[in-house]
Amino acid sequence: MNGCSTSRPWSESNDQVAKTELSFIVKTHDISTARGLAALRTLFAADALAMPVHWYYNRHDIEKAFPGGITKLEAPPSYHPSSIMALHSTTTGGRGAQETAGAMREIVGDVILKGKRRYWGQPNQHYHQQMKAGENTLNAHCARVVMRAMIAEGGRYHQEIFLNDYIGFMTSDAPMHPDTYAESYHRAFFANLERGCPKEQCGGVTHDTPSVGGLVTIAPIAIAERLAGSPLHEVVKLCRAHLFLTHPDETLAAVCDAYVELIDALLFRNEHEQPADFLAGTAQKTLGLDLPSLSAKSRSDSDVVGRRFSTACYISGSWPSVLYLAFKYIDLPRQALLVNANLGGDNVHRGAVLGTILGLAYGLPVNEFFDQLVDRQSIDAEIRTLLKVPAQSGDSL
C-alpha cells in the first residue's frame, strides 16, 4: 500500500528530541548502543501500530474499519472480517475442533489466557479483543519476558531462566498481558508441558511453526549479547537454541541465523557503510533476491507484499517482505511502519522484525508512536536497563 504520507518521518520537535538523546547516548556509550536502543523501541512501536488490523487480508476491510487507513495508534474493532480464530484449537497448537468450555482442562482458559476463553469459538472475533490503543500484543510481551530474564542475569541470556519466566508469565492467574489470542506455538508448548514433556522439549510442530512470530523475541538477545561482547558465532547459536524452544524448524532457524547476522552488521557498521547494502546482501544470500531491482520495478508495495509474497505468517513470504520494506523505506522508518500496518496480514510480527531492522539502520526510534505506548515507561526502563543506558538528566524515567 502506497497511500501513506511521504513527509518527514516524524515532526521536527520529535526529531530533535531523538537526536538530542542520540548525542547523549553516544557521549556516554557508543553509536552501537544508541542503535540498539532505537531498534528495541521501534520493535514495540511497530507491534502496537499494526495491532488493530492484525490478520486483515483484504485492504478494503482496513479502509472500511479505519477510513484513510491506519495513521496512528488505534484500538481494535470488536468485529474482524477475516478472523479464523474460531478454527484454532483451544487444546493444542494449530487448527481443530474447539472443546466445549469446561469439558476438560483446556490450554486456552485453564492453563494460559485465563479469563479469555469466551472470545474463542465465535465467528469474526478480533484476535486482540478489547485491547487499548497503544497496547502491545502477546509476542511483544514475550520479548519483554526475555529482556527481564536477561536483566535478572546481568544482561546475559540463560535458557533456564527464560523458560521459567515464560511459563510463569503465561500461566499467571492474574493476567500479565492484555491479549486475548495466543499463536499456535504457545498453545502447542503448553499442551506438551501438560502432557509431562520436559520444558526444554515442549516446542511443538504444526503447519505454521516456520512463522515470523518466532523471530519477535530474538532481537533483545542478539543486541544485548553482542553489545556485551559475546562473539557473533556464539550469539547465532544462542538465538537458534532459543528459537527451537518454541519453533523447532530448520527453515526458520536458517532465517534466524541470517537475521542475527544482519542485526550484527547494522549494529556495528561504520559511518561509511550503507545499511541498504547489508539488506541487499542478506536478501541475495538467503533468498537469491535482487532487492534494488525489485524495489525499482515494483508498481506498488501491495504488488510485492500481497501478490509476489504472501502477507501471512509463514516465513517464506514474511522474510522477503520485511527485507523489501526495510530496503525501500530505509530512511523513512515512520512511513515504513505505516505501510507495513496497512498491508495487513501478519503485520504485527512482521512489523516487530521490520522495526528492529529500521531502528538499527536509521539510528533513531519513531518516538511519535513509541511515546504513545500504554506501557511506554516500563518498556523503556527495561530496554535501558538491559542495554545499560542511563536516563538523561530531567528524564521522567
C-alpha positions, -999 to +999 in steps of 0.1 A: +000+000+000+015+033-010-011+057+003+009+069+033+024+103+036+059+109+022+066+137+046+094+137+072+095+105+093+082+125+123+077+160+135+106+184+138+103+186+176+103+148+180+132+145+156+152+169+176+144+152+209+156+119+194+188+134+181+195+150+214+191+117+232+213+100+205+240+126+212+238+119+249+240+081+245+269+084+221+288+106+246+282+081+275+283+049+255+287+045+217+267+047+185+260+009+186+242+012+219+221+041+205+212+019+175+202-010+198+180+013+219+163+026+187+158-009+174+141-022+205+119+008+209+108+006+173+100-031+177+073-023+203+061+007+184+056-013+152+037-041+170+012-017+186+007+003+155-003-028+134-023-045+162-058-031+153-057-046+117-037-077+125-045-105+101-068-084+079-063-100+045-084-075+025-071-040+022-107-027+016-116-041+051-088-020+066-102+011+048-137+003+060-127-001+096-103+029+095-111+054+067-078+065+053-060+035+068-040+032+100-023+066+106-019+064+144-022+040+173-057+027+175-078+003+195-091-028+176-127-030+165-146-059+180-156-073+146-129-088+125-140-096+089-114-122+081-108-138+115-103-176+117-098-176+154-129-198+157-110-225+138-080-226+161-077-253+187-080-244+223-063-276+235-032-277+214-014-259+186-028-255+151-064-257+140-090-282+150-123-285+168-125-265+199-136-282+231-167-272+250-156-250+278-154-270+310-154-304+293-117-309+300-087-290+310-081-267+281-049-249+273-068-217+264-087-206+296-074-232+321-036-231+315-030-198+296-052-169+286-072-173+318-104-155+316-101-152+278-117-185+267-150-168+260-135-150+229-127-183+212-151-203+191-171-173+179-171-161+143-154-127+134-138-122+168-109-098+167-077-116+178-069-087+202-103-082+216-108-052+239-072-041+238-065-004+240-048+019+215-010+016+222-011-018+239+013-045+228+004-080+217+014-112+234+046-119+214+059-084+221+052-090+258+072-122+254+101-101+241+098-082+274+099-115+293+132-122+275+145-087+285+135-091+321+150-125+323+183-112+309+183-082+332+180-106+362+212-122+350+232-091+345+222-086+308+230-122+297+207-148+283+202-181+302+177-206+288+166-220+321+158-185+335+138-176+303+118-208+303+108-205+340+099-168+334+079-176+302+059-204+319+052-182+349+042-153+328+019-173+305+002-193+333-002-165+358-037-164+374-037-126+373-032-118+336+002-102+329-007-090+294-039-077+278-041-101+248-069-125+240-051-146+214-021-169+216-003-181+185-002-218+177+033-221+192+022-210+226-007-235+227+015-263+214+042-256+240+017-257+269-001-287+256+032-306+256+041-293+291+007-305+303+015-339+289+047-340+310+073-332+285+104-315+298+101-278+294+131-275+271+115-301+248+079-286+246+082-268+213+055-282+190+055-287+153+024-276+133+017-263+098+027-227+109+058-235+130+081-217+104+064-183+110+077-148+116+063-147+151+092-169+161+117-140+154+100-115+177+120-124+208+153-128+190+164-091+189+168-084+226+191-115+229+212-107+198+216-069+206+223-072+243+247-102+239+266-086+211+269-053+230+281-072+260+309-087+239+297-122+231+312-135+198+289-134+169+291-171+162+281-178+198+252-154+197+239-170+165+240-204+182+223-190+213+195-174+193+190-206+174+187-226+206+163-201+220+142-203+188+140-241+190+124-239+224+092-228+208+098-230+170+117-262+162+121-258+124+153-258+104+140-234+077+130-208+102+163-214+120+183-206+089+164-173+086+171-166+123+208-171+117+207-146+089+186-122+109+211-122+138+240-117+113+220-087+098+214-073+133+251-075+140+261-059+107+238-030+112+246-026+149+284-023+143+287-008+109+310+022+104+297+055+092+308+048+056+288+016+052+253+019+039+225-001+057+208-007+023+239-027+012+236-051+041+199-056+034+206-062-003+233-087+006+211-106+031+183-108+005+207-122-021+223-146+003+192-160+019+167-158-010+186-151-042+165-119-043+177-087-061+162-061-037+174-030-057+158-044-088+126-054-070+122-020-054+128-002-086+104-023-107+075-028-083+044-008-091+032-007-055+040-022-022+010-045-024+023-059-056+053-072-036+037-078-002+005-095-010+009-107-046+045-118-050+050-126-013+022-137+010+012-114+039+005-144+060+028-155+089+048-181+070+085-172+069+086-179+031+067-148+025+073-126+056+111-127+054+114-113+019+086-088+027+105-075+057+137-071+037+118-054+008+101-028+031+132-021+051+152-016+019+126+007+002+120+028+033+154+027+049+154+065+055+117+067+063+110+045+093+077+062+102+064+056+067+076+020+067+057+012+099+025+027+085+029+009+051+035-024+069+004-019+091-018-011+062-006-041+042-024-063+067-018-100+072+007-108+099+017-072+101+022-073+138+050-098+139+064-088+105+064-052+119+084-062+150+112-076+129+109-047+104+110-022+133+142-038+147+160-035+114+148+001+108+158+012+142+193-002+137+196+012+102+182+047+109+197+050+144+166+068+158+133+054+171+099+065+158+091+084+190+058+096+177+045+061+181+067+048+209+059+076+232+022+068+230+025+031+241+005+023+271+035+007+288+060+032+274+077+040+307+082+004+318+093-008+284+118+020+281+131+013+316+136-024+307+154-015+274+176+010+291+185-014+319+192-043+295+215-021+274+229-003+305+219+032+292+213+058+320+184+082+318+193+117+308+191+145+334+155+155+337+142+124+320+109+112+336+124+077+337 
